[in-house]
Amino acid sequence: MLPWKGVFMAVDFAYYRDIYGGKGDESEISPLLASAERVVRGCVVDVSEADEAFRTAVCVQADFLDRAEDCGGYSSVKIGSFSVSGGSRGDRFSAPLCGEAEAVLDSAGLFYRGMEV
């Protein structure tokens, strides 16, 4: 359980830094991990919090949110071939799933595309 809002999260800062190899600052990344997990959870079905691909996608999404904030919000962001526009400045909670996190989930068969067969 992490300190904010008493919510169990699959990824804490220790995992982000030690396992994933993230380089972000704890005071900036820890709140972003919570936001990232909410975004990633909305794109998967029946996943265990211990699933490595899920946890990696959360870390990738947190890095994306951190880069977006470094750009002054994401009214328009382009990272490689991925771009997004239309978010409000500094509104990290409405961020879409970034392409890198989607690729991690998709390669593990976890990405929900909208219809189960």
SVG drawing of the C-alpha trace seen along z (x, -y; Angstrom):
<svg xmlns="http://www.w3.org/2000/svg" viewBox="-17 -25 35 40">
<polyline fill="none" stroke="black" stroke-width="0.4" points="0.0,0.0 1.4,-3.4 0.9,-6.5 -1.4,-8.4 -5.1,-7.7 -4.5,-4.2 -4.7,-2.5 -2.7,0.6 -0.6,0.0 1.3,2.6 4.3,0.3 6.1,-1.7 9.1,-3.9 11.5,-1.1 10.2,1.1 10.4,-1.8 14.0,-2.5 15.4,0.9 13.6,3.3 12.5,1.1 15.6,-1.1 13.7,-4.4 15.7,-7.6 13.0,-9.9 13.1,-11.7 11.0,-10.0 9.1,-13.2 8.0,-13.6 7.6,-10.0 5.7,-8.6 2.5,-10.5 2.8,-9.9 3.0,-6.1 -0.5,-6.3 -1.8,-8.3 -0.1,-5.9 -1.5,-2.9 -5.1,-4.3 -4.5,-4.8 -3.0,-1.4 -5.7,0.4 -8.3,-1.1 -6.6,0.7 -6.4,4.2 -8.8,7.0 -8.2,9.4 -4.6,8.7 -2.6,9.5 -0.8,6.6 2.2,8.9 2.3,9.3 5.7,8.0 4.3,6.6 1.6,4.7 4.1,3.3 6.5,2.3 3.6,0.6 2.9,-1.4 6.5,-2.5 6.7,-3.4 3.4,-5.4 4.8,-7.2 7.9,-8.2 5.6,-9.5 3.7,-11.6 6.9,-12.9 8.2,-13.9 4.8,-15.5 5.0,-17.6 8.6,-18.6 7.1,-20.0 4.7,-22.1 1.7,-19.8 0.5,-18.0 -1.6,-20.2 0.6,-18.8 3.3,-16.1 5.3,-14.2 7.6,-11.3 9.1,-9.5 6.3,-8.6 3.7,-8.9 1.9,-12.2 -1.1,-13.5 -2.8,-16.8 -5.9,-18.3 -5.0,-17.7 -5.2,-20.7 -1.9,-22.1 -0.7,-20.2 -3.7,-17.9 -1.8,-14.6 -4.9,-12.6 -6.5,-12.8 -3.4,-11.5 -4.0,-8.7 -2.0,-5.5 1.3,-6.2 2.4,-4.1 5.3,-2.5 3.0,-1.3 0.5,0.0 3.3,1.9 4.3,3.5 0.8,4.6 0.1,5.7 3.2,7.9 2.1,9.7 -1.4,10.1 -2.8,7.8 -4.0,4.9 -7.8,4.6 -9.0,3.6 -12.7,3.1 -14.3,6.4 -13.9,9.9 -14.7,12.8"/>
</svg>
